[in-house]
């Protein structure tokens, strides 16, 4: 998935927006990304992609 690809289709949030929030706010958990961006808060289909973005940036993900 590229930065400009839509990660959250419900809210039209791109992977890049999620990555930027993770880096800027030092987010470690899916719930933190959800609180910051609202991605993954409607249908939840993109939660796995949020998890992968966290893993790519941080190397591991807290529960």
C-alpha positions as a printed Julia matrix, in Angstrom:
63×3 Matrix{Float64}:
   0.0    0.0    0.0
   1.35   3.42  -1.0
   1.12   6.62   1.1
  -1.63   8.08  -1.1
  -3.78   4.94  -0.99
  -6.96   5.14   1.06
  -6.47   3.08   4.21
  -9.83   3.89   5.81
 -12.54   3.9    3.15
 -15.27   4.99   5.58
 -13.52   8.29   6.29
 -11.23   8.59   3.23
  -8.07   8.56   5.37
  -4.86   7.74   3.53
  -2.04   5.53   4.69
   0.17   8.63   4.68
  -2.13  10.45   7.1
  -2.0    7.47   9.46
   1.79   7.19   9.13
   2.24  10.91   9.79
   0.08  10.72  12.93
   2.03   7.7   14.2
   5.34   9.47  13.71
   4.27  12.93  14.93
   2.51  11.71  18.07
   4.72   8.64  18.71
   1.67   6.38  18.66
   2.16   2.77  19.69
  -1.34   1.26  19.76
  -4.17   0.84  17.27
  -6.49   2.56  19.75
  -4.17   5.58  19.85
  -4.26   5.82  16.05
  -8.05   5.54  16.18
  -8.27   8.33  18.76
  -5.93  10.58  16.78
  -7.2    9.98  13.22
 -10.61   8.27  13.65
  -9.44   5.62  11.15
 -10.84   2.22  12.03
 -13.63   3.59  14.19
 -16.62   2.97  11.93
 -16.58  -0.5   10.35
 -13.16  -1.67  11.57
 -12.12  -3.19   8.23
  -8.88  -1.17   8.2
  -7.71  -2.09  11.71
  -5.33  -4.71  10.26
  -3.82  -2.05   7.98
  -3.39   0.31  10.94
  -1.65  -2.5   12.8
   0.67  -3.06   9.83
   1.49   0.66   9.62
   2.36   0.68  13.32
   4.52  -2.39  12.85
   6.34  -0.87   9.84
   7.13   2.32  11.74
   7.71   1.03  15.27
   8.86  -2.53  14.66
   6.33  -3.86  17.15
   2.85  -3.02  18.36
   1.51  -2.79  21.89
  -1.9   -4.3   22.61
